[in-house]
Amino acid sequence: MVFDHSPRTSMTDAPPKASADRVPVWRRPFRVIRQHMRAYLIINAAAYGLFIIGFVIGLIFPDLSASRAASLEDDGTGELVRWLVNTPPLFALTILAVNLFRLSLLTIVLPSVIVPFAGLAFFAYWSVETGITLVPASPQGWVALIPHSLTLIIEFQAYVLLLLGVYLLGRHWLFPRTIGAKNRRQGYVRGLQRIGLLALPALALLVVGAVWEAYSLRYFVYPLSQLLL
């Protein structure tokens, strides 16, 4: 992913401290998004676009999708999901834990605090792989994809916020002068602050996505299958 590093947008990166202090905490993440709207839109397009590319690959090469499904059965993931789906609260907690720690923390954030922008590359690979994996293999699978599409939109939006955070971390870290930082250490700290702010709405979206996924799979898929098939 290539983004504009020109200093013309950096004038808004470091608002006066007094002005920032007057902004309520819950509004600060949206202020960060507005300040970096171009990068936010590009990351959105890339995240959803890579998933769609993976989905198309899975449609064209169904053996790839079947292989991914088989690997999920072999490692016990499929059996665990079938057991959890009948207990939505526990299923939602499990989904939240996986999305929060394995994807958000280990895939996006932690690599990026070590290597600038690394989380962008790891997420890009995961997004394509997920698109391949989610290609349905049966009519019931296509029906399940209807409510699950909303899950994808919600959860991907949470990841997009974190991706924006790690992009800003990398930018502030490598180009500290664009935000008025004295050195890269100061730029790094400001980047971590951006991630912290954007993590607040991302966490809220992950909670909503986990609850919707768990309850929609339990209560919506079967009635939809009866209606459509």
Phi and psi in degrees as GROMACS dihedral restraints (atoms count N, CA, C in turn):
[ dihedral_restraints ]
;  ai    aj    ak    al  type     phi  dphi    fc
    3     4     5     6     1  -117.0    20    10
    4     5     6     7     1   130.1    20    10
    6     7     8     9     1  -126.0    20    10
    7     8     9    10     1   160.7    20    10
    9    10    11    12     1   -75.9    20    10
   10    11    12    13     1   120.5    20    10
   12    13    14    15     1  -102.2    20    10
   13    14    15    16     1    12.4    20    10
   15    16    17    18     1   -68.1    20    10
   16    17    18    19     1   147.9    20    10
   18    19    20    21     1   -73.6    20    10
   19    20    21    22     1    -1.8    20    10
   21    22    23    24     1   -68.0    20    10
   22    23    24    25     1   -25.1    20    10
   24    25    26    27     1   -91.2    20    10
   25    26    27    28     1    -7.9    20    10
   27    28    29    30     1   -76.7    20    10
   28    29    30    31     1   -11.1    20    10
   30    31    32    33     1   -62.2    20    10
   31    32    33    34     1   -24.8    20    10
   33    34    35    36     1   -96.2    20    10
   34    35    36    37     1    -1.3    20    10
   36    37    38    39     1   -70.8    20    10
   37    38    39    40     1   -28.1    20    10
   39    40    41    42     1  -128.7    20    10
   40    41    42    43     1    78.0    20    10
   42    43    44    45     1   -67.9    20    10
   43    44    45    46     1   156.2    20    10
   45    46    47    48     1   -53.2    20    10
   46    47    48    49     1   138.8    20    10
   48    49    50    51     1   -58.9    20    10
   49    50    51    52     1   -40.9    20    10
   51    52    53    54     1   -62.1    20    10
   52    53    54    55     1   -40.1    20    10
   54    55    56    57     1   -66.8    20    10
   55    56    57    58     1   -41.8    20    10
   57    58    59    60     1   -64.4    20    10
   58    59    60    61     1   -37.6    20    10
   60    61    62    63     1   -64.9    20    10
   61    62    63    64     1   -25.6    20    10
   63    64    65    66     1   -80.4    20    10
   64    65    66    67     1   -13.1    20    10
   66    67    68    69     1   -81.9    20    10
   67    68    69    70     1   125.2    20    10
   69    70    71    72     1   -56.7    20    10
   70    71    72    73     1   149.0    20    10
   72    73    74    75     1   -57.6    20    10
   73    74    75    76     1   -40.8    20    10
   75    76    77    78     1   -69.2    20    10
   76    77    78    79     1   -16.8    20    10
   78    79    80    81     1   -94.3    20    10
   79    80    81    82     1   -15.8    20    10
   81    82    83    84     1   -63.1    20    10
   82    83    84    85     1   -38.9    20    10
   84    85    86    87     1   -59.9    20    10
   85    86    87    88     1   -38.4    20    10
   87    88    89    90     1   -69.5    20    10
   88    89    90    91     1   -29.5    20    10
   90    91    92    93     1   -66.4    20    10
   91    92    93    94     1   -41.4    20    10
   93    94    95    96     1   -61.0    20    10
   94    95    96    97     1   -42.4    20    10
   96    97    98    99     1   -62.8    20    10
   97    98    99   100     1   -43.9    20    10
   99   100   101   102     1   -62.7    20    10
  100   101   102   103     1   -39.5    20    10
  102   103   104   105     1   -66.0    20    10
  103   104   105   106     1   -25.6    20    10
  105   106   107   108     1  -126.7    20    10
  106   107   108   109     1    43.8    20    10
  108   109   110   111     1   -60.7    20    10
  109   110   111   112     1   -38.3    20    10
  111   112   113   114     1   -62.4    20    10
  112   113   114   115     1   -48.1    20    10
  114   115   116   117     1   -63.6    20    10
  115   116   117   118     1   -39.7    20    10
  117   118   119   120     1   -59.9    20    10
  118   119   120   121     1   -44.1    20    10
  120   121   122   123     1   -68.6    20    10
  121   122   123   124     1   -38.9    20    10
  123   124   125   126     1   -64.9    20    10
  124   125   126   127     1   -42.9    20    10
  126   127   128   129     1   -64.6    20    10
  127   128   129   130     1   -40.2    20    10
  129   130   131   132     1   -56.9    20    10
  130   131   132   133     1   -51.0    20    10
  132   133   134   135     1   -60.8    20    10
  133   134   135   136     1   -41.1    20    10
  135   136   137   138     1   -67.5    20    10
  136   137   138   139     1   -44.1    20    10
  138   139   140   141     1   -63.7    20    10
  139   140   141   142     1   -52.8    20    10
  141   142   143   144     1   -69.2    20    10
  142   143   144   145     1   -37.1    20    10
  144   145   146   147     1   -63.6    20    10
  145   146   147   148     1   -41.5    20    10
  147   148   149   150     1   -66.2    20    10
  148   149   150   151     1   -36.6    20    10
  150   151   152   153     1   -62.8    20    10
  151   152   153   154     1   -44.7    20    10
  153   154   155   156     1   -62.5    20    10
  154   155   156   157     1   -40.4    20    10
  156   157   158   159     1   -59.4    20    10
  157   158   159   160     1   -45.4    20    10
  159   160   161   162     1   -61.5    20    10
  160   161   162   163     1   -40.5    20    10
  162   163   164   165     1   -62.9    20    10
  163   164   165   166     1   -44.1    20    10
  165   166   167   168     1   -63.4    20    10
  166   167   168   169     1   -41.1    20    10
  168   169   170   171     1   -59.6    20    10
  169   170   171   172     1   -42.1    20    10
  171   172   173   174     1   -64.0    20    10
  172   173   174   175     1   -34.6    20    10
  174   175   176   177     1   -69.4    20    10
  175   176   177   178     1   -40.8    20    10
  177   178   179   180     1   -73.2    20    10
  178   179   180   181     1   -36.8    20    10
  180   181   182   183     1  -120.8    20    10
  181   182   183   184     1    78.8    20    10
  183   184   185   186     1   -60.2    20    10
  184   185   186   187     1   -23.1    20    10
  186   187   188   189     1   -63.5    20    10
  187   188   189   190     1   -32.7    20    10
  189   190   191   192     1   -64.7    20    10
  190   191   192   193     1   -44.9    20    10
  192   193   194   195     1   -64.2    20    10
  193   194   195   196     1   -41.4    20    10
  195   196   197   198     1   -64.3    20    10
  196   197   198   199     1   -36.8    20    10
  198   199   200   201     1   -65.1    20    10
  199   200   201   202     1   -41.6    20    10
  201   202   203   204     1   -64.8    20    10
  202   203   204   205     1   -41.8    20    10
  204   205   206   207     1   -63.0    20    10
  205   206   207   208     1   -40.2    20    10
  207   208   209   210     1   -64.6    20    10
  208   209   210   211     1   -39.1    20    10
  210   211   212   213     1   -66.2    20    10
  211   212   213   214     1   -34.6    20    10
  213   214   215   216     1   -67.7    20    10
  214   215   216   217     1   -34.0    20    10
  216   217   218   219     1   -70.6    20    10
  217   218   219   220     1   -40.6    20    10
  219   220   221   222     1   -64.8    20    10
  220   221   222   223     1   -36.8    20    10
  222   223   224   225     1   -88.1    20    10
  223   224   225   226     1     4.0    20    10
  225   226   227   228     1    88.6    20    10
  226   227   228   229     1    -0.9    20    10
  228   229   230   231     1   -64.6    20    10
  229   230   231   232     1   -43.8    20    10
  231   232   233   234     1   -60.7    20    10
  232   233   234   235     1   -45.3    20    10
  234   235   236   237     1   -64.1    20    10
  235   236   237   238     1   -39.9    20    10
  237   238   239   240     1   -63.5    20    10
  238   239   240   241     1   -42.8    20    10
  240   241   242   243     1   -62.8    20    10
  241   242   243   244     1   -43.6    20    10
  243   244   245   246     1   -64.1    20    10
  244   245   246   247     1   -31.2    20    10
  246   247   248   249     1   -76.1    20    10
  247   248   249   250     1   -39.8    20    10
  249   250   251   252     1   -75.7    20    10
  250   251   252   253     1   -26.4    20    10
  252   253   254   255     1   -61.9    20    10
  253   254   255   256     1   -23.1    20    10
  255   256   257   258     1   -83.7    20    10
  256   257   258   259     1    -3.3    20    10
  258   259   260   261     1  -128.4    20    10
  259   260   261   262     1    80.0    20    10
  261   262   263   264     1   -53.0    20    10
  262   263   264   265     1   -42.9    20    10
  264   265   266   267     1   -60.5    20    10
  265   266   267   268     1   -44.3    20    10
  267   268   269   270     1   -68.4    20    10
  268   269   270   271     1   -37.4    20    10
  270   271   272   273     1   -62.1    20    10
  271   272   273   274     1   -43.6    20    10
  273   274   275   276     1   -63.0    20    10
  274   275   276   277     1   -41.1    20    10
  276   277   278   279     1   -64.8    20    10
  277   278   279   280     1   -39.1    20    10
  279   280   281   282     1   -65.6    20    10
  280   281   282   283     1   -44.8    20    10
  282   283   284   285     1   -59.9    20    10
  283   284   285   286     1   -45.4    20    10
  285   286   287   288     1   -61.5    20    10
  286   287   288   289     1   -43.1    20    10
  288   289   290   291     1   -62.5    20    10
  289   290   291   292     1   -44.2    20    10
  291   292   293   294     1   -64.1    20    10
  292   293   294   295     1   -47.9    20    10
  294   295   296   297     1   -67.0    20    10
  295   296   297   298     1   -33.4    20    10
  297   298   299   300     1   -77.5    20    10
  298   299   300   301     1   -47.2    20    10
  300   301   302   303     1   -91.5    20    10
  301   302   303   304     1   -51.8    20    10
  303   304   305   306     1   -71.6    20    10
  304   305   306   307     1   -42.1    20    10
  306   307   308   309     1   -90.1    20    10
  307   308   309   310     1   -57.4    20    10
  309   310   311   312     1   -65.9    20    10
  310   311   312   313     1   -50.6    20    10
  312   313   314   315     1   -80.6    20    10
  313   314   315   316     1   -55.5    20    10
  315   316   317   318     1   -78.4    20    10
  316   317   318   319     1   -30.8    20    10
  318   319   320   321     1   -90.0    20    10
  319   320   321   322     1   -38.4    20    10
  321   322   323   324     1  -103.3    20    10
  322   323   324   325     1   -55.4    20    10
  324   325   326   327     1   -79.9    20    10
  325   326   327   328     1   -56.4    20    10
  327   328   329   330     1   -58.8    20    10
  328   329   330   331     1   -44.0    20    10
  330   331   332   333     1   -60.3    20    10
  331   332   333   334     1   -31.9    20    10
  333   334   335   336     1   -77.5    20    10
  334   335   336   337     1   -22.3    20    10
  336   337   338   339     1   -81.8    20    10
  337   338   339   340     1    -8.4    20    10
  339   340   341   342     1  -102.4    20    10
  340   341   342   343     1   -47.2    20    10
  342   343   344   345     1  -124.4    20    10
  343   344   345   346     1   123.5    20    10
  345   346   347   348     1   -54.6    20    10
  346   347   348   349     1   131.4    20    10
  348   349   350   351     1    69.4    20    10
  349   350   351   352     1     6.0    20    10
  351   352   353   354     1   -60.5    20    10
  352   353   354   355     1   -37.3    20    10
  354   355   356   357     1   -61.4    20    10
  355   356   357   358     1   -30.2    20    10
  357   358   359   360     1   -62.5    20    10
  358   359   360   361     1   -43.0    20    10
  360   361   362   363     1   -69.4    20    10
  361   362   363   364     1   -43.5    20    10
  363   364   365   366     1   -63.9    20    10
  364   365   366   367     1   -40.7    20    10
  366   367   368   369     1   -67.8    20    10
  367   368   369   370     1   -37.1    20    10
  369   370   371   372     1   -58.3    20    10
  370   371   372   373     1   -45.3    20    10
  372   373   374   375     1   -63.2    20    10
  373   374   375   376     1   -46.1    20    10
  375   376   377   378     1   -60.8    20    10
  376   377   378   379     1   -39.2    20    10
  378   379   380   381     1   -63.8    20    10
  379   380   381   382     1   -45.5    20    10
  381   382   383   384     1   -64.2    20    10
  382   383   384   385     1   -44.7    20    10
  384   385   386   387     1   -62.0    20    10
  385   386   387   388     1   -39.4    20    10
  387   388   389   390     1   -66.0    20    10
  388   389   390   391     1   -39.9    20    10
  390   391   392   393     1   -59.5    20    10
  391   392   393   394     1   -42.3    20    10
  393   394   395   396     1   -63.6    20    10
  394   395   396   397     1   -43.5    20    10
  396   397   398   399     1   -64.6    20    10
  397   398   399   400     1   -36.4    20    10
  399   400   401   402     1   -86.2    20    10
  400   401   402   403     1     5.1    20    10
  402   403   404   405     1   -66.0    20    10
  403   404   405   406     1   120.5    20    10
  405   406   407   408     1   -66.5    20    10
  406   407   408   409     1   146.4    20    10
  408   409   410   411     1  -107.4    20    10
  409   410   411   412     1     2.7    20    10
  411   412   413   414     1  -152.8    20    10
  412   413   414   415     1   163.0    20    10
  414   415   416   417     1   -57.5    20    10
  415   416   417   418     1   -37.5    20    10
  417   418   419   420     1   -63.9    20    10
  418   419   420   421     1   -34.3    20    10
  420   421   422   423     1   -65.1    20    10
  421   422   423   424     1   -37.8    20    10
  423   424   425   426     1   -67.3    20    10
  424   425   426   427     1   -35.4    20    10
  426   427   428   429     1   -66.7    20    10
  427   428   429   430     1   -43.1    20    10
  429   430   431   432     1   -62.5    20    10
  430   431   432   433     1   -26.6    20    10
  432   433   434   435     1   -69.6    20    10
  433   434   435   436     1   -20.0    20    10
  435   436   437   438     1   -62.9    20    10
  436   437   438   439     1   -58.3    20    10
  438   439   440   441     1   -70.3    20    10
  439   440   441   442     1   -28.1    20    10
  441   442   443   444     1   -70.1    20    10
  442   443   444   445     1   -21.4    20    10
  444   445   446   447     1   -61.3    20    10
  445   446   447   448     1   -38.4    20    10
  447   448   449   450     1   -66.9    20    10
  448   449   450   451     1   -37.3    20    10
  450   451   452   453     1   -57.9    20    10
  451   452   453   454     1   -45.1    20    10
  453   454   455   456     1   -61.7    20    10
  454   455   456   457     1   -42.9    20    10
  456   457   458   459     1   -61.9    20    10
  457   458   459   460     1   -45.8    20    10
  459   460   461   462     1   -66.0    20    10
  460   461   462   463     1   -50.5    20    10
  462   463   464   465     1   -68.6    20    10
  463   464   465   466     1   -39.5    20    10
  465   466   467   468     1   -62.8    20    10
  466   467   468   469     1   -34.7    20    10
  468   469   470   471     1   -65.5    20    10
  469   470   471   472     1   -35.0    20    10
  471   472   473   474     1   -63.6    20    10
  472   473   474   475     1   -43.4    20    10
  474   475   476   477     1   -66.1    20    10
  475   476   477   478     1   -35.5    20    10
  477   478   479   480     1   -60.8    20    10
  478   479   480   481     1   -41.0    20    10
  480   481   482   483     1   -61.9    20    10
  481   482   483   484     1   -42.6    20    10
  483   484   485   486     1   -68.7    20    10
  484   485   486   487     1   -36.5    20    10
  486   487   488   489     1   -64.0    20    10
  487   488   489   490     1   -38.9    20    10
  489   490   491   492     1   -61.7    20    10
  490   491   492   493     1   -40.8    20    10
  492   493   494   495     1   -61.5    20    10
  493   494   495   496     1   -44.3    20    10
  495   496   497   498     1   -73.9    20    10
  496   497   498   499     1   -28.1    20    10
  498   499   500   501     1   -64.0    20    10
  499   500   501   502     1   -44.9    20    10
  501   502   503   504     1   -66.2    20    10
  502   503   504   505     1   -37.1    20    10
  504   505   506   507     1   -58.6    20    10
  505   506   507   508     1   -49.8    20    10
  507   508   509   510     1   -62.4    20    10
  508   509   510   511     1   -40.4    20    10
  510   511   512   513     1   -66.9    20    10
  511   512   513   514     1   -47.0    20    10
  513   514   515   516     1   -66.2    20    10
  514   515   516   517     1   -33.1    20    10
  516   517   518   519     1   -69.4    20    10
  517   518   519   520     1   -46.9    20    10
  519   520   521   522     1   -83.9    20    10
  520   521   522   523     1   -28.6    20    10
  522   523   524   525     1  -126.9    20    10
  523   524   525   526     1    64.8    20    10
  525   526   527   528     1   -62.1    20    10
  526   527   528   529     1   -28.1    20    10
  528   529   530   531     1   -69.4    20    10
  529   530   531   532     1   -21.6    20    10
  531   532   533   534     1   -67.6    20    10
  532   533   534   535     1   -17.3    20    10
  534   535   536   537     1  -115.9    20    10
  535   536   537   538     1    11.5    20    10
  537   538   539   540     1    79.1    20    10
  538   539   540   541     1    15.1    20    10
  540   541   542   543     1   -79.3    20    10
  541   542   543   544     1   149.2    20    10
  543   544   545   546     1   -77.4    20    10
  544   545   546   547     1   -30.9    20    10
  546   547   548   549     1  -153.7    20    10
  547   548   549   550     1   177.7    20    10
  549   550   551   552     1   -69.4    20    10
  550   551   552   553     1   -30.0    20    10
  552   553   554   555     1   -62.7    20    10
  553   554   555   556     1   -44.7    20    10
  555   556   557   558     1   -65.9    20    10
  556   557   558   559     1   -39.2    20    10
  558   559   560   561     1   -63.3    20    10
  559   560   561   562     1   -38.8    20    10
  561   562   563   564     1   -61.5    20    10
  562   563   564   565     1   -44.9    20    10
  564   565   566   567     1   -62.7    20    10
  565   566   567   568     1   -42.4    20    10
  567   568   569   570     1   -65.8    20    10
  568   569   570   571     1   -34.6    20    10
  570   571   572   573     1   -64.4    20    10
  571   572   573   574     1   -41.4    20    10
  573   574   575   576     1   -62.0    20    10
  574   575   576   577     1   -36.5    20    10
  576   577   578   579     1   -63.6    20    10
  577   578   579   580     1   -38.8    20    10
  579   580   581   582     1   -63.5    20    10
  580   581   582   583     1   -42.9    20    10
  582   583   584   585     1   -61.5    20    10
  583   584   585   586     1   -42.9    20    10
  585   586   587   588     1   -59.5    20    10
  586   587   588   589     1   -42.1    20    10
  588   589   590   591     1   -65.9    20    10
  589   590   591   592     1   -45.7    20    10
  591   592   593   594     1   -72.6    20    10
  592   593   594   595     1   -20.0    20    10
  594   595   596   597     1   -68.4    20    10
  595   596   597   598     1   -23.7    20    10
  597   598   599   600     1   -64.6    20    10
  598   599   600   601     1   -56.7    20    10
  600   601   602   603     1   -67.8    20    10
  601   602   603   604     1   -28.9    20    10
  603   604   605   606     1   -62.7    20    10
  604   605   606   607     1   -42.4    20    10
  606   607   608   609     1   -63.2    20    10
  607   608   609   610     1   -42.2    20    10
  609   610   611   612     1   -60.5    20    10
  610   611   612   613     1   -42.4    20    10
  612   613   614   615     1   -66.1    20    10
  613   614   615   616     1   -38.1    20    10
  615   616   617   618     1   -64.9    20    10
  616   617   618   619     1   -37.3    20    10
  618   619   620   621     1   -64.6    20    10
  619   620   621   622     1   -48.0    20    10
  621   622   623   624     1   -60.8    20    10
  622   623   624   625     1   -44.6    20    10
  624   625   626   627     1   -62.9    20    10
  625   626   627   628     1   -40.7    20    10
  627   628   629   630     1   -65.5    20    10
  628   629   630   631     1   -43.1    20    10
  630   631   632   633     1   -65.0    20    10
  631   632   633   634     1   -45.9    20    10
  633   634   635   636     1   -62.3    20    10
  634   635   636   637     1   -44.6    20    10
  636   637   638   639     1   -61.5    20    10
  637   638   639   640     1   -46.9    20    10
  639   640   641   642     1   -63.6    20    10
  640   641   642   643     1   -46.7    20    10
  642   643   644   645     1   -78.5    20    10
  643   644   645   646     1   -31.1    20    10
  645   646   647   648     1   -70.0    20    10
  646   647   648   649     1   -39.4    20    10
  648   649   650   651     1   -67.0    20    10
  649   650   651   652     1   -32.0    20    10
  651   652   653   654     1   -78.4    20    10
  652   653   654   655     1   -40.2    20    10
  654   655   656   657     1  -114.6    20    10
  655   656   657   658     1   -15.7    20    10
  657   658   659   660     1  -104.3    20    10
  658   659   660   661     1   -33.2    20    10
  660   661   662   663     1   -65.3    20    10
  661   662   663   664     1   -47.3    20    10
  663   664   665   666     1   -62.9    20    10
  664   665   666   667     1   -49.0    20    10
  666   667   668   669     1   -59.0    20    10
  667   668   669   670     1   -38.9    20    10
  669   670   671   672     1   -64.2    20    10
  670   671   672   673     1   -39.8    20    10
  672   673   674   675     1   -62.6    20    10
  673   674   675   676     1   -41.9    20    10
  675   676   677   678     1   -64.9    20    10
  676   677   678   679     1   -33.8    20    10
  678   679   680   681     1   -79.1    20    10
  679   680   681   682     1   -38.0    20    10
  681   682   683   684     1   -98.8    20    10
  682   683   684   685     1   -21.8    20    10
